[in-house]
Amino acid sequence: QVRLVESGGGLVQPGGSLRLSCAASGSIFSIYVMSWYRQAPGKQRELIASITSGGITNYVDSVKGRFTISRDNAKNTVYLQMNTLKPEDTAVYYCKYAGGPWGQGTQVTVSS
């Protein structure tokens, strides 16, 4: 089973940007859909972005136009570029594929 390790989180001011990375322990070439989730304090984990092996993307309305998901199959890595960050984006961010394990996540805090 391919394991995933998220990185790139941190503290950023409102309006700032971060780029999250999700490094896989093996090939993601055959994994059809890779996704990013997030879990804010006191809230349920939510799916925010997905990308197919063919590059088709989908976003939850709250991040549409601000976040961009991408994947580099050669590097076995999935990315989440986050722009125009808002305090409500504060959460632990996870990447995932169907049937795969949850990683430890990476904390994103948006605050002045």
C-alpha positions in Angstrom: 0.0 0.0 0.0 1.4 3.4 -1.0 1.9 5.7 2.0 1.6 9.5 1.7 3.5 12.2 3.6 2.2 15.7 3.6 4.5 18.8 4.1 4.6 22.5 3.4 2.2 23.8 6.0 2.9 26.7 8.3 1.7 30.1 9.6 0.8 32.6 7.0 -1.0 36.0 7.0 -4.4 36.4 5.4 -4.0 36.9 1.7 -0.8 34.9 1.6 0.1 31.7 -0.2 1.4 28.3 0.6 2.2 25.2 -1.5 1.6 21.9 0.1 3.3 18.7 -1.1 2.2 15.1 -0.8 5.0 12.6 -1.3 4.1 9.0 -2.0 6.2 6.0 -0.9 5.6 4.4 -4.3 4.2 5.1 -7.7 1.0 7.1 -8.0 0.9 6.5 -11.8 -1.9 4.0 -11.5 -3.9 5.8 -8.8 -6.8 7.3 -10.7 -7.8 10.0 -8.2 -5.7 11.8 -5.7 -7.4 14.2 -3.3 -6.7 16.8 -0.6 -8.8 17.0 2.5 -8.8 19.3 5.5 -10.0 19.3 9.0 -10.5 22.5 10.9 -10.8 22.5 14.7 -14.1 21.2 15.9 -15.2 20.3 12.3 -15.5 17.2 10.2 -12.8 16.4 7.7 -13.9 17.6 4.2 -12.8 16.9 0.7 -11.5 20.1 -0.9 -9.8 19.1 -4.2 -9.3 16.1 -6.4 -7.3 15.3 -9.6 -7.6 12.3 -11.9 -4.7 10.7 -13.6 -5.7 12.5 -16.7 -5.5 15.9 -15.0 -9.2 16.6 -14.5 -9.7 18.6 -11.3 -12.6 19.3 -9.0 -12.8 21.7 -6.1 -15.2 22.5 -3.3 -16.8 25.9 -3.8 -15.0 27.5 -0.8 -11.6 27.1 -2.4 -12.5 27.3 -6.1 -10.4 30.0 -7.8 -7.9 30.2 -4.9 -6.5 26.7 -4.7 -4.9 24.6 -7.5 -4.3 20.8 -7.2 -1.7 19.2 -9.4 0.2 16.0 -9.7 3.6 14.9 -10.9 3.5 11.2 -11.5 7.3 11.1 -12.3 8.0 12.5 -8.9 5.2 10.6 -7.2 4.0 13.8 -5.7 0.7 15.7 -5.5 0.6 19.4 -4.8 -1.9 22.0 -3.5 -1.1 25.6 -4.3 -3.1 27.8 -2.0 -3.5 31.5 -2.7 -5.4 34.3 -1.1 -5.6 32.4 2.1 -8.2 33.2 4.6 -8.4 32.6 8.4 -11.2 30.0 7.7 -8.6 28.0 5.7 -6.9 27.2 9.0 -6.9 23.4 9.3 -4.8 20.2 9.1 -4.5 19.3 5.4 -4.3 15.6 4.3 -3.8 14.0 0.9 -5.5 10.7 0.2 -6.5 8.2 -2.4 -9.4 5.8 -2.3 -8.6 2.8 0.0 -5.3 4.3 1.1 -4.2 5.2 4.6 -4.4 8.7 6.1 -1.1 10.4 6.7 -0.2 12.7 9.6 -1.3 15.8 7.7 0.3 19.2 7.7 -1.0 22.2 9.7 -1.9 25.4 8.0 -2.7 28.4 10.1 -3.8 31.6 8.6 -3.6 34.5 11.0 -2.3 38.0 11.4 
